[in-house]
């Protein structure tokens, strides 16, 4: 059974990296601020209202995220990072979830959470994606989440909730923030109780 959820705040940190940006809406929306707002206003309060243990990690630099997560890891924990995708304007849409290739628990988590987000947001299911990453190879910035999903001790997934670059996806997600937080915690509890 999972002891606690380690919830990762991606982007931001020392470089103040905003992640994906949608400049076609006013005010301009960026990934870092949307995720932080959703975590702080909806997701974390939902966890706390159910008396579930949660810990957070704010990425300082992308190449340190694995050691940051591992610093608070205890046996039985799981880790999740939520991101927002970007693509060509309103053409790209959908939900996808990354997990470490070969991690049975990571694959289970990815499937459960991906299905939940697809159901709540009603977006296209882009599927779960196994990521292969080797700690012994040179570090690269564009490792597609490998440092986090494969480089950490707990089973870990990275969920691309929706395409921030798609105005409709953004508008839909904005109206379902509370519903998404509740479903997210329900999914966490279901995983925890089955494990």
C-alpha positions, 0 to 999 in steps of 0.5 A: 500500500502506498504510504504517501503521494509525492506530488511534483511541481514541474517547471518554475524553479531557479530558472522560472521556466513557465513550460508550455504557454498559450498566448492566444487567450487573455490573460496569457496562461502558462503551464507552471501557473495553471498546474500550481493553481490547480494543485494549490486550490483543488488537488492538495485540499482534496487530499487533505480533506480525506486525510491522505498523506501527501508531500510536494516537491518543487523542481529547482532545476530539471537535472535535479528532479530525481534527487529531489523526489528521492530525498523524501521517498519512503518505501511504499510511496508513489510520485506523480507529476502533472504537465500540460502539453503543447502542439500546433494551435488548436489541432493537437488535443488529448491526454497522455501519460508517461511511465518507466518501461518495465515498471509494473506499478508505473504502468498500472498507475499510468493506465488508471490515471490516464483513463480518469483524466480522459473520462473527466475532461472528455479529451482524446486518449493519446494513451500511456507511453513507456519511457526508457531512460539510462542514468549512466548516459549523458544527461540531456534536457529533452529526455521526455520525462525519463529523469523523473519517471525512471530515475526516481525510487518510487513508481512515478508517472508524468501526466500530460493533462491536456494541450494548453495550446488548444483553446477548447481543451483549456476552456474545458479543463478550466470548468472541470478543475474541481471535478478533476481533483476529486476524480484524481484523488478517487483514482489514487485511493483505488490504486492504494487499496488494490496494491 
